[in-house]
């Protein structure tokens, strides 16, 4: 789920940032550019934790910009098939519900919701057990299992299930 890895990136810096604070300017630009982004291969970059190496800059012809190769350490979030995680429900409809676990959006189909839960439409759509004891609605916290992932160049999509032991609602916003 969370990994601490080393990545490389070529950073372009404008000449106005040259001087005594060159390294600090380069590090702050790196953090601004990569934190919160997603690469399909590595996952979502949560935070830059350190700089391993900043190489020699190469001046770009005609622009004055300088390109620095930077090797940095960072924490990334990458979900895998079979992982169990906790998520917050963002939308409920008759097809299932969407939930978010950090930056990852997970869809749980109505076929992957326990059979004793039925969809209830209305102003606050939800899935409710026949006795009314458990309700899945917007802002509910659920524990789910990832059964599939699709990785694009800049996004990761997941399919989840709550049709297993110890999965389902862990916090209902109406009881708080």
N, C-alpha and C positions, 0 to 999 in steps of 0.2 A: 504494500500500500504506500508507505513512505520510504523513500530511498535517499541516501546521501551520495551524490555522484559528482564527477568532475566533467565539465563541459568546456568547449572552446567557442569563442565568438570574435569576429573582427569588428572592432569598434571604430567609427569615424568621429573625429573630433575637430571642431572648428578652431582656427588659429587664435581666436579671442580667449580660449580657455588654456592656452599655453602659459607657462610661468611656474612659479613655486608650487601652486596647487594643482599641477597637471594630473598627478596620480588620484587625488581626491575627486577632481572633476570627472575623470575617466570611470572611477568606481561608482560615483553617484549616477552617471549616465547609464552605466551597465545595469544597475539595480532598477532604474526607472524603465529601461527597455525590456528586461527579461522577467522581472517578478510579475506573476499573475498571467503570464502567457502559457500557451500549451503547444507542445510539439507532440505529434502522434507517437513518435518513437520513445520519448522519455516520459511524457506525461506533463502535468501542470507544474510549473516552477513556483514553489511556495515562497522560498527565500534564498537569497545569495548569502552564504555563510562565510566565505573567505575568497581571497584572490591568491592563486598559486603562482602565476607568472604574468607579467606584462612584457610583451616582446618589443623589439625596436619598431618605431613608427616608420611607415612608408608614405612619402608625400605624394598625393594624387595630382597628376598633371592638370594644370589649368584651373584648379579649384582652390588650392591652398589647404584643403582638408588633409588630415593625416590619419592613416589607417593603422590601428594598433591591434595585434593579435593578443587576446586576453584569455588566459586559462583560469577558470574559477570553479569553486565548490558550491553546490547548491542542494537544497532539499526539494525533491519532486514527489508529487502525488500521482500514482498510477494504479488504478483498480484492475484486478484480474478476476477471471472466471473462478467461481467457487468461494470468493471472499464474502465474509459477512460484515455488513456495516450498518450504521445508524444514519437515518436520513429524515428530512422534514418534508412532508407532503405539500406540494405546491398547487396541484390541480387534480380534481376528481371528476371523471365522467363515466358514462356507461361502458366504455371500452376498457377502463382500468384507472390507474392514477399515475401521476408523475411526482417524483420526489427528488430532492437535491441533497447530496452529501458533499458539502464544500462546493467546488466548482463543477462537479459531475452531475449530470441529469440522468435519472434512472426511471425507466417506464416499467410498471408492473401491470400486466394484462389481467383482465377479469378472469381468465383461465388459470392464472397463477395466484389467485386469491382463494382462500379456503371456501369450500362449497357451501358452508353454513352461513356465509356472508352474502347479502343481497344489496344491489344498488338501490338507493333511495334518491329520487330526484327532488327538486324544490329549490328554495333560495340558497340552501347550503347542501349541495349534493354530497352523498357519503355512501360508504359501504357499512352495513350494520348487521350484527348477528341476529338470529331470529328472536332471542330473548332480550335484545337491546343492550346487552352488557358491554359489548365492544363496538366502537365506532371509528371508522377511518374517514377523516375529512381534512380540509385544508388546515395546515399548521399542526397536524398530528405528527408525533415522532414515531417512526417505525423502524424495526430491525429487519433487514432483508438480506437475501443472499443473491449475489450476482450470478446469473446463469449464462450471460453472453455479453460480449463487448464488441463495438465497432469503432475502429480507429481511423480518423481522417487525418489530414495534414495538420489541422489546427484545432481539432475537437475530439473528444472521446464520448461515445454514447453507450449506455448500458441497459440491459434488460434484467429485471430482478424478479424474485418470487418471495412470497410470504407463506407459501404452502408447505412448510416444513416445521419440525420441532423447534421450539424456542424462538420463532420468528413472529412478527406481527407488531401490534401497537405497544409502545413502551411508555407513551405519555399522551394523554388526550387533553387538548386545550380547553374543553368544556368543563373538566373537573378541577382545573386550577383556580 
